[in-house]
């Protein structure tokens, strides 16, 4: 989900050439972010960092969650509000690194307890995202009406996660299924914004939002696969 978008002329009011250039820049940046994310994770695993940080992070999940929320908000704010492209790219790079750090314990446990689930979850995530992006692109429907639902859903999910930590609740299979649906709605919303609401110079911010939604879908698909095993 994105913050309030710029009041400048949206890319949908630009020429066909400008719209196409903007959309392809966004998707290229998302693919690049995914490759960088994967590269960081490979380094974490090959260097032994993933193993060393897995247990300390899992034992201090409150701090990790808080740091992730603050870092995500800060990076998103910079990407949407700052005009400097260098600052936007720096925010995007920082966000990718934080995502990779947060994912490292889950990926380590998945690789240890259920070998093969990472590849399966990644494949399903890619197919799901391509399908959702295809639907938004083909129909050209404006999914901005999802904003309110996603905002309320975000705070509800955050409350459930915090409650689970305080009271020892187990957020099992159905929670993961619900979060996959939530991430799917976010991908539709982000793709719709790319086509209808972002300014043509906001491709870094747009790419960051879509990457975040794809990462969220991957997280919960992987959790679902792990629970099944």
TIVO-176225 format. One record per residue: x, y, z of N, C-alpha, C, O in turn; residue in one letter. Coordinates in steps of 0.02 Angstrom, whole numbers, padded with zeros to 5 digits, always signed. Layout:
<recs>
XYZXYZXYZXYZA ...
</recs>
This chain:
<recs>
+00042-00059+00000+00000+00000+00000+00044+00062+00000+00098+00063+00030X +00021+00113-00033+00061+00173-00038+00034+00228+00006-00024+00227+00027X +00077+00276+00020+00055+00335+00055+00017+00378+00005+00009+00360-00053X -00008+00436+00029-00043+00482-00015+00002+00499-00073+00059+00520-00064X -00024+00491-00133+00017+00500-00192+00023+00574-00209-00015+00616-00184X +00072+00589-00251+00085+00658-00270+00025+00688-00305-00012+00653-00339X +00015+00754-00296-00039+00789-00329-00020+00813-00399-00059+00847-00432X +00040+00795-00422+00059+00812-00490+00018+00771-00539-00017+00723-00520X +00022+00790-00602-00017+00756-00653+00000+00681-00654+00058+00664-00662X -00049+00637-00647-00035+00565-00647-00012+00541-00715-00026+00573-00766X +00023+00485-00716+00049+00458-00778-00006+00439-00827+00005+00438-00887X -00066+00425-00801-00122+00406-00844-00142+00464-00890-00174+00452-00942X -00123+00526-00872-00139+00584-00914-00083+00600-00962-00088+00647-01001X -00029+00562-00960+00029+00574-01003+00019+00539-01071-00031+00506-01082X +00068+00547-01113+00065+00515-01179+00073+00439-01172+00096+00415-01121X +00054+00403-01224+00060+00330-01224+00133+00310-01214+00147+00262-01178X +00178+00346-01245+00249+00330-01239+00273+00339-01167+00309+00297-01141X +00252+00394-01135+00272+00407-01066+00243+00354-01019+00276+00332-00973X +00180+00334-01031+00149+00283-00989+00185+00217-00995+00200+00184-00945X +00200+00197-01056+00235+00134-01067+00304+00135-01035+00325+00086-01004X +00340+00191-01043+00406+00197-01014+00404+00193-00938+00446+00160-00908X +00354+00225-00908+00347+00224-00835+00332+00153-00810+00363+00130-00762X +00285+00120-00842+00265+00053-00821+00324+00004-00826+00335-00035-00780X +00361+00007-00881+00417-00039-00889+00473-00023-00840+00507-00068-00817X +00483+00041-00824+00532+00059-00774+00513+00029-00706+00555+00002-00670X +00449+00034-00689+00425+00006-00626+00438-00069-00622+00466-00093-00573X +00418-00105-00674+00426-00178-00672+00500-00198-00674+00519-00247-00642X +00540-00160-00711+00612-00175-00712+00643-00165-00644+00685-00204-00623X +00622-00112-00609+00648-00100-00542+00625-00154-00493+00663-00174-00448X +00564-00178-00500+00539-00231-00456+00579-00295-00467+00601-00327-00419X +00590-00313-00530+00629-00373-00545+00700-00365-00518+00728-00411-00489X +00729-00304-00528+00796-00291-00501+00798-00298-00426+00846-00325-00398X +00746-00273-00392+00743-00277-00318+00739-00350-00296+00772-00369-00247X +00700-00391-00331+00694-00462-00314+00762-00497-00323+00781-00538-00281X +00798-00480-00376+00863-00511-00387+00913-00490-00334+00953-00531-00310X +00912-00426-00315+00957-00402-00262+00940-00436-00196+00984-00458-00159X +00875-00441-00181+00852-00475-00121+00878-00547-00119+00904-00570-00069X +00870-00582-00175+00893-00651-00180+00969-00655-00170+00995-00700-00137X +01005-00608-00200+01078-00607-00193+01100-00596-00121+01147-00628-00098X +01065-00552-00085+01081-00541-00015+01069-00604+00026+01109-00622+00070X +01013-00638+00012+00998-00699+00049+01050-00754+00035+01070-00790+00081X +01071-00759-00027+01123-00808-00043+01187-00793-00004+01219-00839+00022X +01204-00729+00001+01263-00710+00039+01253-00726+00113+01299-00752+00145X +01194-00711+00141+01181-00726+00211+01190-00800+00226+01218-00819+00278X +01166-00843+00180+01170-00915+00191+01241-00941+00180+01266-00980+00220X +01274-00919+00127+01341-00944+00111+01393-00921+00162+01442-00956+00174X +01382-00863+00192+01429-00837+00241+01415-00861+00312+01456-00850+00357X +01358-00893+00322+01339-00916+00389+01303-00863+00430+01285-00877+00488X +01292-00805+00402+01258-00751+00439+01186-00771+00456+01162-00758+00511X +01152-00803+00409+01082-00823+00420+01076-00869+00481+01031-00861+00522X +01122-00915+00488+01120-00961+00545+01134-00924+00610+01103-00938+00662X +01181-00877+00608+01200-00841+00669+01146-00794+00694+01139-00783+00754X +01107-00765+00648+01057-00716+00669+00988-00746+00678+00943-00713+00705X +00978-00809+00656+00911-00838+00657+00882-00840+00728+00828-00812+00739X +00916-00872+00774+00889-00880+00842+00885-00814+00881+00834-00801+00912X +00937-00772+00879+00932-00708+00915+00873-00666+00890+00839-00633+00931X +00860-00666+00825+00804-00627+00798+00737-00657+00818+00691-00621+00835X +00732-00724+00816+00670-00756+00834+00655-00748+00909+00596-00745+00928X +00706-00744+00950+00697-00735+01022+00681-00663+01040+00658-00649+01096X +00693-00616+00994+00678-00545+01006+00634-00518+00951+00646-00465+00922X +00580-00557+00937+00538-00540+00880+00503-00473+00888+00487-00440+00838X +00489-00453+00950+00459-00387+00962+00502-00332+00933+00478-00289+00897X +00567-00335+00949+00613-00283+00925+00621-00286+00850+00624-00234+00817X +00622-00346+00823+00629-00354+00750+00568-00325+00715+00575-00288+00666X +00508-00341+00740+00447-00316+00710+00445-00239+00714+00427-00206+00665X +00463-00212+00772+00463-00139+00779+00512-00106+00732+00496-00055+00701X +00572-00134+00727+00623-00107+00682+00600-00110+00610+00612-00065+00571X +00567-00166+00592+00543-00174+00524+00490-00122+00506+00492-00092+00453X +00442-00111+00552+00389-00062+00539+00418+00008+00532+00399+00045+00486X +00464+00026+00577+00494+00093+00575+00535+00102+00511+00531+00153+00478X +00575+00051+00495+00617+00055+00435+00575+00059+00371+00590+00097+00325X +00522+00018+00369+00478+00018+00311+00444+00086+00302+00441+00113+00247X +00418+00113+00357+00385+00178+00354+00434+00232+00332+00418+00273+00289X +00494+00231+00361+00543+00282+00344+00565+00279+00271+00568+00330+00237X +00579+00218+00247+00600+00211+00177+00545+00231+00130+00557+00264+00079X +00483+00211+00144+00426+00228+00102+00415+00303+00101+00402+00332+00049X +00420+00335+00159+00411+00407+00165+00462+00444+00121+00445+00490+00084X +00525+00423+00126+00578+00455+00087+00565+00446+00012+00569+00494-00026X +00548+00386-00008+00538+00372-00079+00480+00412-00109+00483+00432-00167X +00428+00424-00068+00369+00460-00093+00375+00536-00087+00344+00572-00125X +00415+00559-00039+00416+00631-00025+00478+00667-00050+00474+00727-00066X +00534+00633-00055+00596+00666-00073+00603+00666-00150+00590+00617-00183X +00624+00723-00176+00630+00731-00248+00694+00700-00276+00697+00679-00334X +00746+00699-00235+00811+00674-00258+00808+00600-00275+00788+00559-00234X +00827+00583-00337+00827+00513-00358+00877+00473-00317+00865+00415-00301X +00934+00504-00300+00984+00468-00260+00956+00448-00192+00967+00393-00168X +00919+00494-00161+00888+00480-00096+00835+00425-00103+00829+00382-00059X +00797+00427-00157+00745+00377-00168+00777+00308-00177+00754+00259-00149X +00830+00305-00217+00864+00241-00227+00896+00216-00163+00897+00156-00149X +00923+00262-00123+00952+00243-00059+00899+00213-00013+00911+00163+00021X +00839+00244-00013+00784+00218+00028+00763+00149+00004+00749+00104+00044X +00760+00140-00062+00740+00075-00091+00792+00022-00073+00773-00033-00053X +00856+00039-00079+00909-00010-00063+00906-00029+00011+00914-00087+00028X +00895+00021+00054+00890+00008+00126+00831-00038+00140+00836-00084+00181X +00775-00025+00107+00715-00066+00118+00726-00138+00096+00705-00184+00130X +00760-00148+00039+00775-00216+00016+00819-00252+00066+00808-00311+00081X +00869-00217+00093+00913-00248+00142+00875-00268+00205+00885-00322+00232X +00831-00223+00229+00792-00238+00289+00747-00299+00277+00740-00342+00319X +00715-00301+00218+00672-00358+00201+00713-00422+00202+00691-00473+00229X +00773-00421+00172+00815-00480+00170+00835-00501+00241+00837-00561+00256X +00849-00453+00284+00867-00468+00353+00809-00501+00391+00819-00549+00428X +00749-00474+00380+00689-00501+00414+00674-00572+00389+00653-00615+00427X +00684-00584+00324+00669-00649+00295+00720-00703+00314+00704-00762+00313X +00781-00682+00332+00835-00731+00342+00817-00786+00392+00829-00844+00377X +00789-00770+00452+00772-00825+00498+00720-00873+00471+00726-00933+00479X +00668-00845+00438+00616-00888+00410+00644-00934+00356+00628-00993+00354X +00685-00906+00312+00715-00946+00259+00762-00999+00287+00765-01055+00261X +00798-00982+00339+00844-01030+00370+00806-01089+00399+00824-01147+00388X +00752-01074+00435+00711-01127+00465+00677-01169+00411+00674-01230+00417X +00652-01135+00359+00619-01172+00304+00668-01219+00270+00650-01275+00254X +00728-01196+00259+00779-01238+00226+00800-01295+00271+00817-01349+00246X +00798-01284+00337+00819-01336+00384+00765-01388+00395+00779-01448+00396X +00703-01366+00403+00648-01410+00422+00608-01438+00363+00582-01493+00366X +00604-01400+00309+00563-01422+00252+00599-01405+00186+00577-01359+00150X +00653-01441+00171+00690-01427+00109+00645-01429+00048+00602-01473+00041X +00655-01382+00003+00616-01379-00058+00558-01331-00055+00531-01311-00107X +00537-01312+00006+00479-01268+00012+00494-01197-00013+00450-01163-00037X +00557-01175-00006+00574-01108-00029+00564-01101-00104+00534-01053-00127X +00589-01150-00142+00581-01149-00215+00507-01153-00234+00484-01118-00279X +00470-01197-00200+00398-01204-00215+00360-01140-00200+00319-01118-00240X +00374-01110-00142+00341-01048-00123+00358-00991-00171+00315-00951-00189X +00421-00988-00192+00442-00937-00239+00406-00945-00306+00385-00896-00336X +00400-01007-00329+00366-01020-00392+00293-01001-00390+00267-00970-00436X +00259-01019-00336+00188-01002-00328+00180-00926-00323+00133-00898-00352X +00225-00893-00287+00222-00820-00281+00229-00787-00348+00191-00741-00365X +00277-00809-00388+00287-00780-00454+00225-00789-00498+00203-00742-00530X +00198-00850-00499+00138-00862-00539+00079-00820-00516+00043-00791-00557X +00070-00815-00450+00015-00776-00423+00022-00702-00439-00026-00669-00458X +00083-00676-00432+00094-00605-00445+00086-00588-00519+00057-00537-00537X +00112-00631-00562+00104-00620-00634+00030-00620-00652+00008-00579-00692X -00009-00666-00623-00080-00669-00637-00116-00606-00613-00157-00579-00650X -00101-00583-00553-00134-00524-00525-00115-00461-00564-00158-00419-00579X -00051-00454-00579-00029-00396-00619-00060-00398-00688-00079-00346-00715X -00066-00459-00716-00098-00466-00781-00171-00445-00780-00195-00412-00826X -00207-00464-00726-00277-00444-00719-00284-00369-00716-00326-00339-00751X -00243-00336-00674-00246-00264-00667-00228-00228-00732-00259-00178-00750X -00178-00255-00767-00157-00225-00829-00208-00235-00885-00222-00188-00922X -00234-00295-00890-00282-00310-00944-00348-00273-00935-00375-00245-00983X -00374-00273-00874-00439-00241-00863-00433-00165-00859-00482-00129-00872X -00373-00140-00842-00361-00068-00832-00409-00037-00781-00422+00023-00782X -00434-00079-00737-00479-00056-00685-00441-00019-00630-00385-00038-00613X -00471+00034-00604-00440+00072-00550-00460+00039-00484-00518+00042-00463X -00411+00009-00451-00425-00026-00388-00411+00018-00327-00399-00007-00272X -00414+00084-00336-00400+00129-00280-00452+00122-00224-00439+00142-00168X -00511+00094-00240-00562+00084-00189-00539+00034-00135-00570+00029-00082X -00485-00003-00149-00459-00051-00100-00418-00018-00045-00401-00050+00005X -00403+00046-00053-00359+00081-00006-00385+00076+00066-00348+00058+00112X -00448+00093+00076-00476+00093+00143-00474+00024+00174-00456+00016+00233X -00493-00027+00135-00492-00095+00160-00422-00117+00179-00412-00150+00231X -00373-00099+00138-00304-00119+00152-00277-00083+00214-00240-00112+00253X -00296-00020+00223-00272+00017+00281-00300-00013+00346-00263-00024+00394X -00365-00027+00346-00395-00058+00405-00368-00129+00416-00355-00149+00472X -00359-00164+00361-00332-00232+00365-00262-00233+00394-00244-00277+00433X -00221-00183+00375-00153-00179+00401-00152-00173+00477-00115-00208+00511X -00192-00127+00503-00193-00117+00576-00223-00177+00612-00202-00194+00668X -00272-00210+00581-00301-00270+00611-00249-00326+00614-00243-00360+00665X -00213-00335+00560-00161-00387+00558-00106-00372+00609-00083-00417+00644X -00086-00309+00613-00034-00290+00661-00058-00304+00732-00019-00328+00773X -00122-00290+00747-00150-00303+00813-00150-00378+00828-00135-00398+00884X -00168-00419+00778-00168-00491+00787-00098-00518+00801-00088-00562+00843X -00049-00491+00764+00020-00514+00774+00045-00496+00844+00076-00538+00877X +00031-00435+00865+00052-00413+00932+00016-00455+00985+00047-00476+01034X -00050-00467+00976-00088-00507+01024-00060-00578+01028-00058-00608+01081X -00040-00605+00971-00013-00673+00971+00052-00677+01011+00066-00727+01042X +00091-00623+01009+00154-00621+01047+00141-00614+01122+00175-00644+01163X +00090-00573+01139+00076-00560+01210+00043-00621+01243+00062-00641+01298X -00006-00649+01208-00047-00702+01239-00029-00772+01215-00061-00821+01236X +00022-00778+01173+00043-00844+01151-00005-00876+01102-00006-00938+01096X -00045-00836+01066-00091-00863+01016-00052-00891+00957+00001-00865+00939X -00080-00942+00926-00050-00971+00867-00087-00946+00805-00147-00958+00796X -00051-00911+00762-00080-00887+00699-00064-00940+00646-00010-00939+00616X -00110-00985+00635-00097-01044+00595-00113-01037+00522-00104-00984+00492X -00137-01092+00494-00147-01098+00422-00195-01046+00394-00181-01015+00343X -00252-01037+00428-00302-00991+00401-00278-00919+00403-00298-00879+00360X -00237-00902+00451-00209-00834+00453-00164-00824+00392-00166-00772+00360X -00123-00874+00376-00079-00869+00318-00120-00863+00254-00103-00824+00209X -00174-00902+00249-00217-00899+00190-00247-00829+00183-00248-00800+00129X -00272-00801+00240-00300-00734+00239-00249-00682+00218-00265-00636+00182X -00187-00689+00242-00134-00641+00226-00113-00646+00153-00092-00597+00123X -00117-00706+00124-00102-00714+00053-00154-00675+00013-00138-00641-00036X -00218-00681+00033-00271-00642+00001-00260-00567+00010-00271-00529-00037X -00239-00547+00070-00225-00476+00083-00169-00451+00039-00173-00396+00010X -00116-00490+00033-00060-00471-00010-00081-00467-00083-00059-00423-00120X -00125-00513-00104-00151-00511-00173-00189-00447-00187-00181-00417-00240X -00231-00425-00138-00267-00362-00145-00219-00304-00149-00230-00257-00187X -00165-00306-00109-00115-00253-00110-00080-00250-00177-00065-00195-00202X -00066-00307-00208-00034-00309-00274-00079-00278-00326-00057-00240-00369X -00144-00295-00324-00191-00264-00370-00193-00188-00361-00192-00150-00409X -00194-00167-00298-00197-00095-00282-00134-00059-00307-00138-00006-00338X -00076-00089-00293-00013-00058-00313-00006-00055-00389+00017-00004-00417X -00025-00109-00423-00021-00110-00496-00069-00058-00526-00052-00024-00575X -00128-00052-00498-00176-00003-00520-00148+00068-00512-00156+00110-00556X -00116+00081-00455-00086+00147-00444-00032+00162-00494-00025+00219-00517X +00007+00111-00513+00060+00120-00563+00030+00145-00629+00058+00187-00663X -00028+00118-00646-00059+00136-00710-00100+00200-00707-00108+00234-00758X -00125+00218-00647-00174+00272-00644-00154+00333-00602-00176+00388-00617X -00113+00325-00550-00107+00379-00501-00037+00406-00489-00031+00463-00468X +00014+00367-00501+00081+00394-00490+00101+00444-00544+00078+00440-00601X +00143+00492-00524+00173+00537-00573+00229+00500-00609+00258+00453-00582X +00245+00521-00670+00293+00483-00710+00363+00481-00682+00404+00440-00703X +00379+00526-00633+00445+00525-00602+00445+00485-00537+00496+00482-00503X +00390+00454-00520+00385+00417-00456+00395+00342-00465+00368+00303-00425X +00433+00321-00515+00439+00250-00528+00477+00213-00472+00466+00154-00462X +00522+00248-00437+00558+00215-00381+00509+00200-00325+00508+00144-00298X +00468+00249-00306+00419+00239-00252+00368+00186-00271+00351+00143-00231X +00345+00188-00334+00296+00139-00357+00325+00069-00355+00291+00021-00335X +00387+00062-00375+00421-00003-00376+00429-00030-00305+00421-00090-00293X +00446+00014-00258+00455-00006-00189+00390-00034-00161+00391-00086-00126X +00334-00001-00175+00270-00023-00148+00251-00092-00176+00228-00136-00139X +00261-00102-00241+00244-00166-00271+00290-00221-00246+00268-00277-00233X +00354-00206-00238+00401-00255-00212+00382-00275-00141+00385-00334-00124X +00361-00227-00100+00341-00243-00030+00282-00290-00029+00280-00336+00012X +00233-00279-00073+00174-00322-00075+00192-00393-00099+00166-00442-00073X +00236-00397-00148+00258-00463-00173+00296-00500-00118+00287-00560-00109X +00339-00464-00081+00376-00495-00026+00328-00521+00028+00338-00575+00055X +00275-00483+00042+00226-00505+00091+00192-00568+00068+00180-00613+00108X +00174-00573+00005+00142-00633-00021+00189-00693-00015+00169-00747+00005X +00253-00683-00033+00302-00737-00028+00309-00761+00044+00313-00822+00056X +00311-00715+00091+00318-00732+00162+00263-00780+00184+00277-00831+00216X +00201-00763+00168+00145-00803+00193+00132-00866+00152+00106-00915+00178X +00151-00866+00089+00148-00928+00051+00200-00977+00079+00186-01037+00085X +00259-00952+00095+00311-00995+00124+00288-01021+00192+00299-01080+00208X +00258-00978+00233+00232-01001+00298+00179-01055+00289+00177-01104+00327X +00136-01046+00239+00083-01095+00226+00113-01162+00207+00092-01214+00232X +00163-01161+00164+00196-01223+00143+00232-01256+00201+00231-01318+00207X +00262-01217+00245+00297-01244+00303+00247-01277+00351+00260-01330+00378X +00189-01245+00362+00138-01273+00406+00111-01339+00378+00097-01385+00416X +00106-01342+00313+00081-01403+00281+00129-01461+00290+00109-01519+00296X +00194-01444+00292+00245-01497+00300+00257-01513+00373+00298-01556+00389X 
</recs>
